[in-house]
């Protein structure tokens, strides 16, 4: 295997590295990578949301009790449900093997 200099672009160097494997099935390794990436993203979003809620509450812009008690109106609830359903469908398409390229 050819060794690339440190000055080579990171993506090019990474493409030539052997894939790290923890399981016999490489699909499980990729799935684990996805789960870990999503977990990190969920934590970041959770942490940011907590900070935003704290700042809004302490500055008197929003009361946390009002936020906890919030109930969307019918139109907003319908839009939330549609977004959630689209998200779940896109996620589950991969599980039931209906994924397809979204770029072509």
Protein Blocks (a to p, Z undefined) as FASTA:
>chain_A
ZZddfkbcfklmmmmpccddfbfblklmmmmmmmmmmmmmmmmmmmmmmmmmmmmmmnom
acfklmmmpccdfklmmmmmmmmmmmmmmmmmmmnopaccfkZZ
